[in-house]
Amino acid sequence: MEPNIASTSPAADRNARLAKLCRTLMGGTAAMRAAGAAYLPPFTAEPRDSHDARIARSILFNAYRKTVADMTGRVFNKPLVLGDDVPKELREFAEDIDLTGRHLNQFAHAAFYDAIQPGIGFILVDMPIMPPEMVGRKITKAEQKASGRRPYFVYLTVEQVIGWKSETINGAETLTQVRILENVTEPDGEWHEKQIEQVRVLEPTTWAVHRKNDRGQWIEHDRGINTLGKITLVPIYLNRTGFMTGSPPLADLADLNVAHWRSSSDQANILHVARVPILFGTGFEEQDVIQVGASSMIHTTNLAATLKYVEHTGAAIGAGREELKDLEFQMQAMGLQLLVPQPGGQTATGEIRDDVKERSQLAMMATALGDAIEQALGYAAEFMGLGEDTGGSVVVNSDFGVTPAGDFPMLLNAVNAGQISRQTFWSEMKRRGALADDFDPEVEADRVEAEETRRGMDLDG
C-alpha cells in the first residue's frame, strides 16, 4: 500500500508500538480480555472455546495503572506554581487553559498521567483563526482582546502525532513539519452528530487540514496562515530517547504485570479444574448399568470392579499462589524504582552541587513537565504579541518526601532476592521517609493477605 498523508512515520510508529502494552494495561481487565491471545496465549492443543472461557474468567491485578496514578499523584500532591514573571494575561488564561474549563493544574495533571505511560506526550499551543479583516496587518493588544481570540493548549498523545520533519537551524534541531491525526465532531442532521477523521499538517508558515472524500482519497479540506512563523508543538520528554521520541519508563513493571495476568489466569484455571473431581472406574462390562446420582445404584457382576473419584492433590495450587504473591511484591518494588535517587548532572563550572547529586527519575520527570509548560507559555505569549521568551516560569513539585539514600536500590535487590523479609524492607522504607509515619508492616501484611483472599473468592465465583 502506497504511503499517504495519514501514514505513520517509522519513528512515530515506534512511539505508538512501545506504548501499546501500557495502553492496554491502563484499560484494565476488559482491555486485556479483548487483547485475547496477544497477552494470554493458548495452551498447546487447547480448543478455541476453552481458551475463550479461560480469558473470560481471568481478572487483572492492575499494579501498572495503580503505579501510574500513584506517581502522578506524588507530582501533583502540591499544585504547580506560576512564577512572578508570568504575564497577567497568561495568568488569566491559566484558569481555562484549553478552552474546555480546565485549569492549568488539571491540564498538566492529565498530560503527565498520559505521558508517563509512553514516556512522551505533546502540548500544541493553538490559536483561533484570525478574522479576514485582521489578516495582513499588525494587531494591537486592544484589538486582540476585543476580538476574543486567545491562545490555548491542546494535549496530543503519541498515537496522534503520526509524523514529522526537522532541520538543524541556528544549531538546534527544529520542526519543519508535523502531521497530527484528529477526530472531530460535526452536526449530522437535526439530532445527530458524526465523527470525522482528519490529518492536520503544520508547517512554519502554513497549516492545512486533509479529509477523505467519498472514494477514500485524502484531499485538502482547509488551509491557513501560521502567524508566528514556527510550529508551536512542545514535546513533554519524560523518558527521552531522541528528538520527538520516548520509551515507557515503567516498561519492566508492565512486563511483570503481564506475567501476573498469565499466572493469575493459570491459577483460576487450575482452581476450576481441581474443584471438579473425575469419576474413574475399572472392571465394568458394556452391559453393566452405571448411573451416577444420590438416589441411583450401580450394578455389575464383576467382583473386582472399582469406581472412585480422582481429585487434584492441590500442590500446584499452593505453588501458583506463592508465585502470584512474589510477582505482586516485585511489582510493588518495581513501581518504587522511579523514586530511587539517580546521580545528578554537572553545573556550568563542572562541579556537582549537593542539591543535585541525587535526584529520582520521577523528580526529573516533574522538572521536564515544568520545562514543557514554560515553553508552551512562551508560545502563548508570542501569540499575544508579548514577544519571545516572555511566558515566564513554572515550578512543578518534585519534593516527594523521600530522603535520598544510596542504599535504597540495595534494599530493593535484597528483598527481591529473599535476603531480607518484606517486613524488614517496609520498616527500612518507613525509616527513610518513603512510607507514612503511621505505616505498620504487620498491619500491611494482614491487609495484603486479606486482599489475596478476596481476590481468590472472586476467582472462585
C-alpha positions as CSV (number, residue, x, y, z in Angstrom):
1,M,0.0,0.0,0.0
2,E,1.4,3.4,-1.1
3,P,2.1,5.8,1.8
4,N,-0.3,8.7,2.1
5,I,-0.7,11.8,4.3
6,A,-2.2,9.6,7.1
7,S,0.7,7.1,7.0
8,T,2.7,6.8,10.3
9,S,6.4,7.5,10.1
10,P,8.8,4.9,11.4
11,A,9.7,7.0,14.5
12,A,6.1,7.8,15.3
13,D,5.2,4.1,14.8
14,R,7.8,3.1,17.3
15,N,6.5,5.6,19.8
16,A,3.0,4.1,19.5
17,R,4.2,0.5,19.4
18,L,6.2,0.8,22.6
19,A,3.2,2.3,24.3
20,K,0.7,-0.4,23.2
21,L,1.2,-2.7,26.2
22,C,0.9,0.3,28.6
23,R,-2.3,1.5,27.0
24,T,-3.8,-2.0,27.2
25,L,-3.0,-2.4,30.9
26,M,-4.5,1.1,31.5
27,G,-7.7,-0.3,30.0
28,G,-7.9,-2.9,32.8
29,T,-9.4,-6.3,32.7
30,A,-11.7,-5.5,29.8
31,A,-8.9,-4.4,27.6
32,M,-6.7,-7.4,28.5
33,R,-9.5,-9.8,27.7
34,A,-10.1,-8.0,24.4
35,A,-6.4,-8.4,23.5
36,G,-7.0,-12.2,23.7
37,A,-4.0,-14.4,22.7
38,A,-1.7,-11.3,22.5
39,Y,-1.1,-11.4,26.2
40,L,-2.7,-14.8,27.1
41,P,-1.6,-17.3,24.5
42,P,-3.5,-20.7,24.3
43,F,-2.0,-23.9,25.7
44,T,-0.7,-26.5,23.3
45,A,-3.8,-28.1,21.6
46,E,-6.1,-26.0,23.7
47,P,-9.5,-25.7,22.0
48,R,-10.7,-22.3,21.0
49,D,-13.8,-22.3,23.2
50,S,-11.7,-23.4,26.2
51,H,-9.2,-20.6,25.6
52,D,-12.0,-18.1,25.3
53,A,-13.6,-19.3,28.5
54,R,-10.2,-19.1,30.3
55,I,-9.8,-15.5,29.1
56,A,-13.4,-14.6,30.2
57,R,-12.7,-15.7,33.8
58,S,-9.3,-14.0,34.1
59,I,-9.1,-10.9,36.2
60,L,-6.3,-8.3,36.0
61,F,-4.5,-7.3,39.2
62,N,-3.7,-3.8,37.8
63,A,-0.4,-2.8,39.5
64,Y,0.6,-0.8,36.5
65,R,-2.4,1.5,36.5
66,K,-2.1,2.0,40.2
67,T,1.6,2.9,39.9
68,V,0.8,5.5,37.1
69,A,-1.9,7.0,39.3
70,D,0.4,7.0,42.4
71,M,3.4,8.6,40.7
72,T,1.2,11.2,39.1
73,G,-0.4,11.9,42.5
74,R,3.0,12.4,44.1
75,V,3.9,15.1,41.5
76,F,0.6,16.9,41.9
77,N,0.4,16.5,45.7
78,K,1.2,20.2,45.5
79,P,-0.2,22.4,42.7
80,L,2.2,23.8,40.2
81,V,3.1,27.4,40.8
82,L,3.3,30.2,38.2
83,G,6.3,32.5,38.7
84,D,6.0,36.2,39.3
85,D,7.4,36.7,35.8
86,V,4.3,35.1,34.1
87,P,2.3,37.9,32.4
88,K,-1.1,38.9,33.7
89,E,-2.8,37.8,30.5
90,L,-1.4,34.3,30.8
91,R,-2.3,34.1,34.4
92,E,-5.9,34.7,33.4
93,F,-5.7,32.1,30.7
94,A,-4.4,29.6,33.2
95,E,-7.9,29.5,34.7
96,D,-9.2,27.9,31.4
97,I,-6.0,26.9,29.6
98,D,-7.6,24.6,27.0
99,L,-11.0,26.4,26.4
100,T,-12.8,23.5,28.0
101,G,-12.9,24.9,31.5
102,R,-9.8,23.1,32.8
103,H,-7.3,25.0,35.0
104,L,-3.6,24.7,34.0
105,N,-3.1,22.3,37.0
106,Q,-5.9,20.0,35.8
107,F,-4.5,20.1,32.3
108,A,-0.9,19.4,33.5
109,H,-2.1,16.5,35.7
110,A,-3.9,14.8,32.7
111,A,-0.9,15.4,30.5
112,F,1.5,13.9,33.0
113,Y,-0.8,10.9,33.6
114,D,-0.8,10.1,29.9
115,A,2.8,10.9,29.0
116,I,4.3,8.8,31.8
117,Q,2.9,5.7,30.0
118,P,4.8,6.1,26.7
119,G,7.5,8.4,28.1
120,I,6.5,11.3,25.9
121,G,3.5,13.5,25.2
122,F,2.9,16.8,23.4
123,I,1.4,20.2,24.0
124,L,0.1,22.0,21.0
125,V,-0.3,25.8,21.5
126,D,-3.1,26.8,19.1
127,M,-4.9,30.0,18.3
128,P,-8.3,30.5,16.7
129,I,-8.3,31.5,13.0
130,M,-7.8,35.2,12.5
131,P,-10.8,37.1,11.0
132,P,-10.3,38.3,7.4
133,E,-10.3,41.9,8.4
134,M,-7.3,41.3,10.7
135,V,-5.2,39.4,8.2
136,G,-2.2,41.2,6.7
137,R,-1.6,43.9,9.3
138,K,-0.2,44.3,12.8
139,I,-2.7,43.7,15.5
140,T,-2.7,45.9,18.6
141,K,-3.3,44.4,22.1
142,A,-6.6,46.2,22.4
143,E,-7.8,44.7,19.1
144,Q,-6.6,41.3,20.2
145,K,-8.5,41.5,23.4
146,A,-11.6,42.8,21.7
147,S,-11.6,40.0,19.2
148,G,-11.9,37.4,21.9
149,R,-9.1,35.4,20.3
150,R,-6.6,33.9,22.7
151,P,-4.1,31.1,22.6
152,Y,-5.0,27.8,24.3
153,F,-3.3,24.4,25.0
154,V,-4.2,21.1,23.3
155,Y,-2.7,17.8,24.6
156,L,-1.7,15.3,22.0
157,T,-0.9,11.6,22.6
158,V,1.9,9.7,20.8
159,E,-0.8,8.0,18.8
160,Q,-2.0,11.3,17.4
161,V,1.4,12.7,16.3
162,I,1.9,10.4,13.3
163,G,4.9,12.0,11.6
164,W,7.3,15.0,11.5
165,K,10.3,16.5,9.7
166,S,13.1,18.6,11.2
167,E,16.2,20.6,10.2
168,T,19.1,22.0,12.1
169,I,18.5,25.7,12.3
170,N,20.9,28.0,14.2
171,G,22.5,24.9,15.8
172,A,19.2,23.5,17.1
173,E,17.1,20.7,15.7
174,T,13.8,22.4,14.7
175,L,10.5,21.1,13.5
176,T,9.7,21.9,9.9
177,Q,6.5,19.8,9.6
178,V,4.2,17.9,11.9
179,R,1.2,15.7,10.9
180,I,-1.5,15.2,13.6
181,L,-4.3,12.6,13.4
182,E,-7.5,14.1,14.7
183,N,-11.2,13.1,15.2
184,V,-13.6,16.0,15.1
185,T,-17.4,16.0,15.7
186,E,-19.7,17.8,13.3
187,P,-23.5,18.0,13.2
188,D,-25.3,15.4,11.1
189,G,-28.9,16.5,10.6
190,E,-31.0,18.0,13.3
191,W,-30.5,15.3,16.0
192,H,-27.3,13.5,15.3
193,E,-23.5,14.1,15.1
194,K,-20.8,12.3,13.2
195,Q,-17.1,11.7,13.8
196,I,-14.7,12.7,11.1
197,E,-11.1,11.6,10.9
198,Q,-8.7,14.2,9.6
199,V,-5.0,15.0,9.4
200,R,-3.7,18.4,10.3
201,V,-0.4,19.4,8.7
202,L,1.6,22.1,10.5
203,E,4.5,23.9,8.9
204,P,6.3,27.1,10.0
205,T,4.2,29.5,7.8
206,T,1.1,27.5,7.0
207,W,-1.3,24.9,8.2
208,A,-3.7,22.6,6.3
209,V,-6.4,20.0,7.1
210,H,-7.0,16.9,5.0
211,R,-10.0,14.7,4.9
212,K,-11.1,11.6,3.0
213,N,-13.5,12.0,0.1
214,D,-16.3,9.6,-0.9
215,R,-13.7,7.5,-2.7
216,G,-11.4,7.2,0.3
217,Q,-8.8,9.6,-1.1
218,W,-7.2,12.2,1.2
219,I,-7.8,15.7,-0.1
220,E,-7.2,19.2,1.3
221,H,-10.2,20.5,3.3
222,D,-8.9,23.7,4.7
223,R,-5.8,25.9,4.8
224,G,-4.5,28.9,6.6
225,I,-1.5,31.0,7.6
226,N,0.7,30.3,10.7
227,T,1.1,33.8,12.0
228,L,4.1,33.1,14.3
229,G,6.2,31.6,11.6
230,K,7.0,28.5,13.7
231,I,5.4,25.2,14.7
232,T,4.2,25.6,18.3
233,L,4.3,22.0,19.3
234,V,6.1,21.2,22.6
235,P,7.2,17.6,23.5
236,I,7.0,16.5,27.1
237,Y,10.1,14.4,27.5
238,L,9.5,12.2,30.5
239,N,11.8,9.4,29.2
240,R,13.5,10.8,26.1
241,T,15.2,8.5,23.5
242,G,15.7,11.1,20.8
243,F,14.1,14.1,19.1
244,M,10.3,13.7,19.4
245,T,10.7,10.1,20.7
246,G,10.5,8.4,24.1
247,S,10.0,5.0,25.7
248,P,7.9,3.8,28.6
249,P,9.7,4.4,31.9
250,L,7.6,1.7,33.5
251,A,8.1,-0.9,30.8
252,D,9.6,-3.5,33.2
253,L,6.6,-3.1,35.5
254,A,4.3,-3.6,32.6
255,D,6.0,-6.8,31.6
256,L,5.7,-8.1,35.2
257,N,2.0,-7.2,35.2
258,V,1.5,-9.3,32.1
259,A,3.4,-12.2,33.8
260,H,1.0,-11.8,36.7
261,W,-2.0,-11.7,34.3
262,R,-0.9,-15.1,32.9
263,S,-0.1,-16.6,36.2
264,S,-3.4,-15.4,37.7
265,S,-5.2,-16.9,34.7
266,D,-3.4,-20.2,35.2
267,Q,-4.4,-20.1,38.9
268,A,-8.0,-19.5,38.2
269,N,-7.9,-22.3,35.6
270,I,-6.4,-24.9,38.0
271,L,-8.9,-24.0,40.7
272,H,-11.7,-24.6,38.2
273,V,-10.2,-28.0,37.2
274,A,-9.3,-29.0,40.8
275,R,-12.8,-28.5,42.0
276,V,-14.4,-30.8,39.5
277,P,-13.4,-34.4,40.5
278,I,-13.1,-37.1,37.8
279,L,-15.1,-40.3,38.2
280,F,-12.8,-43.3,37.4
281,G,-14.0,-46.9,37.0
282,T,-12.4,-50.2,36.0
283,G,-13.7,-53.8,35.5
284,F,-17.1,-52.8,34.2
285,E,-18.7,-54.5,31.2
286,E,-20.7,-52.8,28.4
287,Q,-24.0,-54.3,29.7
288,D,-23.4,-53.0,33.3
289,V,-25.8,-50.3,34.4
290,I,-23.9,-47.2,35.6
291,Q,-26.0,-44.3,36.9
292,V,-24.3,-41.6,39.0
293,G,-26.5,-39.8,41.4
294,A,-27.7,-39.5,45.0
295,S,-30.6,-42.0,44.5
296,S,-29.2,-44.3,42.0
297,M,-27.4,-47.7,42.1
298,I,-24.6,-49.1,40.1
299,H,-24.8,-52.8,39.2
300,T,-22.1,-55.2,37.9
301,T,-21.3,-58.9,38.2
302,N,-17.5,-58.3,38.3
303,L,-16.4,-58.5,42.0
304,A,-13.1,-56.9,41.1
305,A,-14.7,-53.7,39.6
306,T,-13.8,-50.4,41.2
307,L,-15.3,-46.9,41.0
308,K,-13.9,-43.9,42.6
309,Y,-13.4,-40.1,42.2
310,V,-9.9,-38.8,41.3
311,E,-9.1,-35.4,42.8
312,H,-6.2,-32.9,42.4
313,T,-3.6,-33.0,45.2
314,G,-3.6,-29.2,45.4
315,A,0.2,-28.9,45.4
316,A,0.2,-26.9,42.2
317,I,-2.4,-24.5,43.7
318,G,-0.2,-23.6,46.6
319,A,2.8,-23.1,44.3
320,G,0.7,-20.9,42.0
321,R,-0.4,-18.8,44.9
322,E,3.1,-18.2,46.1
323,E,4.2,-17.2,42.6
324,L,1.4,-14.6,42.5
325,K,2.4,-13.2,45.9
326,D,6.0,-13.0,44.7
327,L,5.0,-11.2,41.5
328,E,2.8,-8.7,43.3
329,F,5.7,-7.8,45.7
330,Q,8.1,-7.5,42.8
331,M,5.6,-5.2,41.0
332,Q,5.4,-3.1,44.2
333,A,9.1,-2.8,44.4
334,M,9.4,-2.1,40.7
335,G,6.9,0.7,40.9
336,L,9.1,2.4,43.5
337,Q,12.1,2.5,41.2
338,L,11.0,5.9,39.9
339,L,11.7,7.2,43.4
340,V,15.2,5.8,43.6
341,P,17.8,8.6,43.6
342,Q,19.8,8.9,40.4
343,P,23.2,10.7,40.0
344,G,22.7,14.4,39.3
345,G,24.2,16.5,36.5
346,Q,27.0,18.9,36.5
347,T,26.8,22.7,36.7
348,A,28.3,25.0,34.2
349,T,31.5,25.1,36.2
350,G,31.8,21.3,36.0
351,E,31.0,20.8,39.7
352,I,28.2,18.7,41.0
353,R,26.2,20.7,43.6
354,D,25.0,19.0,46.7
355,D,21.3,19.7,45.9
356,V,21.5,17.9,42.5
357,K,23.8,15.0,43.3
358,E,20.9,12.6,43.7
359,R,17.5,13.1,42.1
360,S,14.9,10.5,41.5
361,Q,13.7,9.7,38.0
362,L,10.2,11.0,39.0
363,A,11.7,14.3,40.2
364,M,13.4,14.7,36.8
365,M,10.1,13.9,35.1
366,A,8.4,16.7,37.1
367,T,11.1,19.1,36.0
368,A,10.7,18.0,32.4
369,L,6.9,18.7,32.6
370,G,7.7,22.2,34.0
371,D,10.1,22.9,31.1
372,A,7.5,21.9,28.6
373,I,4.8,24.1,30.2
374,E,7.2,27.0,30.3
375,Q,7.9,26.6,26.6
376,A,4.2,26.4,25.9
377,L,3.5,29.6,27.9
378,G,6.3,31.2,25.8
379,Y,4.5,30.4,22.6
380,A,1.2,31.7,24.1
381,A,2.9,34.9,25.0
382,E,4.1,35.3,21.4
383,F,0.6,34.7,20.1
384,M,-0.5,37.6,22.4
385,G,2.2,39.9,20.9
386,L,4.2,40.0,24.2
387,G,7.5,39.0,22.5
388,E,9.7,35.9,22.6
389,D,10.7,34.3,25.9
390,T,8.2,36.3,27.9
391,G,5.9,33.4,29.0
392,G,7.5,33.3,32.5
393,S,8.5,30.4,34.7
394,V,6.7,27.5,36.4
395,V,7.6,25.3,39.4
396,V,6.3,21.7,39.4
397,N,6.5,19.8,42.7
398,S,9.5,17.4,42.9
399,D,9.5,17.0,46.7
400,F,8.0,13.6,47.3
401,G,9.0,13.2,50.9
402,V,11.7,10.6,50.2
403,T,15.1,11.1,51.7
404,P,17.8,10.4,49.2
405,A,19.7,7.2,50.2
406,G,22.3,5.4,48.2
407,D,21.4,2.1,49.8
408,F,17.8,2.2,48.5
409,P,18.5,0.2,45.3
410,M,20.4,-2.3,47.5
411,L,17.3,-2.8,49.7
412,L,15.1,-3.5,46.6
413,N,17.6,-6.0,45.3
414,A,17.9,-7.7,48.8
415,V,14.2,-8.2,49.3
416,N,13.7,-9.4,45.7
417,A,16.5,-11.9,46.2
418,G,15.0,-13.1,49.5
419,Q,17.9,-11.9,51.6
420,I,15.7,-9.8,53.8
421,S,12.0,-10.1,54.7
422,R,9.2,-7.9,53.4
423,Q,8.6,-6.6,56.9
424,T,12.2,-5.5,57.2
425,F,12.0,-3.8,53.8
426,W,8.9,-1.9,54.8
427,S,10.5,-0.9,58.1
428,E,13.5,0.5,56.3
429,M,11.3,2.2,53.7
430,K,9.4,3.9,56.6
431,R,12.7,4.9,58.3
432,R,13.8,6.6,55.0
433,G,10.5,8.5,54.7
434,A,9.2,6.6,51.7
435,L,6.2,5.4,53.7
436,A,3.9,7.3,56.1
437,D,4.8,7.6,59.8
438,D,1.7,5.6,60.8
439,F,2.6,2.7,58.4
440,D,2.6,-0.6,60.3
441,P,4.4,-3.6,58.5
442,E,2.3,-6.1,60.4
443,V,-1.0,-4.4,59.6
444,E,0.1,-4.1,56.0
445,A,0.9,-7.8,55.8
446,D,-2.6,-8.6,57.1
447,R,-4.1,-6.3,54.5
448,V,-2.2,-8.0,51.7
449,E,-3.4,-11.4,52.9
450,A,-7.0,-10.2,53.1
451,E,-6.8,-8.8,49.6
452,E,-5.4,-12.1,48.2
453,T,-8.2,-14.0,50.0
454,R,-10.9,-11.7,48.5
455,R,-9.3,-12.0,45.0
456,G,-9.3,-15.8,45.4
457,M,-13.0,-15.6,46.3
458,D,-13.6,-13.5,43.2
459,L,-11.8,-16.1,41.0
460,D,-13.9,-18.9,42.6
461,G,-17.0,-17.1,41.6
